[in-house]
Amino acid sequence: MQYSIDLIEELTVLSMFDLGNHQAGLKIHHTAEPVIIAAAQRLYQKGLTSHVDGGYLTQLGIEAAEHAQAALTILDT
């Protein structure tokens, strides 16, 4: 199975969230790389975040970020 660049960029954005503090959101500024801005927009469209420019993780987003960050931690060792 081969994964798209879009999916990898979305995983990158999910890995930016602090899972230890769900009150800490994420703000993707208009000066960020266009691929990161687009990934944040896609996560919002998928219902994983509360705002198009990041915001807070929804319950589904928390679950996705937990799995994404766990996988990245395992693969990075």
Contacts in CASP RR format, 6 or more apart in sequence:
PFRMAT RR
TARGET T0000
AUTHOR 0000-0000-0000
METHOD contacts of the structure
MODEL  1
MQYSIDLIEELTVLSMFDLGNHQAGLKIHHTAEPVIIAAAQRLYQKGLTS
HVDGGYLTQLGIEAAEHAQAALTILDT
5 35 0 8 1.000
6 38 0 8 1.000
6 39 0 8 1.000
6 42 0 8 1.000
9 35 0 8 1.000
9 36 0 8 1.000
9 38 0 8 1.000
9 39 0 8 1.000
10 39 0 8 1.000
10 42 0 8 1.000
10 43 0 8 1.000
11 68 0 8 1.000
11 72 0 8 1.000
12 36 0 8 1.000
12 39 0 8 1.000
13 26 0 8 1.000
13 28 0 8 1.000
13 36 0 8 1.000
13 39 0 8 1.000
13 40 0 8 1.000
13 43 0 8 1.000
13 54 0 8 1.000
14 43 0 8 1.000
14 48 0 8 1.000
14 61 0 8 1.000
14 64 0 8 1.000
14 65 0 8 1.000
14 68 0 8 1.000
14 69 0 8 1.000
15 65 0 8 1.000
15 68 0 8 1.000
15 69 0 8 1.000
15 72 0 8 1.000
16 26 0 8 1.000
17 24 0 8 1.000
17 25 0 8 1.000
17 26 0 8 1.000
17 57 0 8 1.000
17 65 0 8 1.000
18 24 0 8 1.000
18 25 0 8 1.000
19 62 0 8 1.000
19 65 0 8 1.000
19 66 0 8 1.000
19 69 0 8 1.000
22 56 0 8 1.000
22 57 0 8 1.000
22 62 0 8 1.000
23 56 0 8 1.000
25 54 0 8 1.000
25 55 0 8 1.000
25 56 0 8 1.000
25 57 0 8 1.000
26 40 0 8 1.000
26 49 0 8 1.000
26 54 0 8 1.000
26 55 0 8 1.000
26 56 0 8 1.000
27 53 0 8 1.000
27 54 0 8 1.000
27 55 0 8 1.000
28 36 0 8 1.000
28 37 0 8 1.000
28 40 0 8 1.000
28 53 0 8 1.000
28 54 0 8 1.000
29 53 0 8 1.000
30 37 0 8 1.000
37 53 0 8 1.000
40 49 0 8 1.000
40 52 0 8 1.000
40 53 0 8 1.000
40 54 0 8 1.000
41 52 0 8 1.000
41 53 0 8 1.000
43 49 0 8 1.000
43 54 0 8 1.000
43 61 0 8 1.000
44 50 0 8 1.000
44 51 0 8 1.000
44 52 0 8 1.000
44 54 0 8 1.000
47 58 0 8 1.000
47 60 0 8 1.000
47 61 0 8 1.000
48 57 0 8 1.000
48 58 0 8 1.000
48 60 0 8 1.000
48 61 0 8 1.000
48 64 0 8 1.000
48 65 0 8 1.000
49 55 0 8 1.000
49 56 0 8 1.000
49 57 0 8 1.000
49 58 0 8 1.000
49 61 0 8 1.000
50 56 0 8 1.000
50 57 0 8 1.000
50 58 0 8 1.000
57 64 0 8 1.000
57 65 0 8 1.000
END
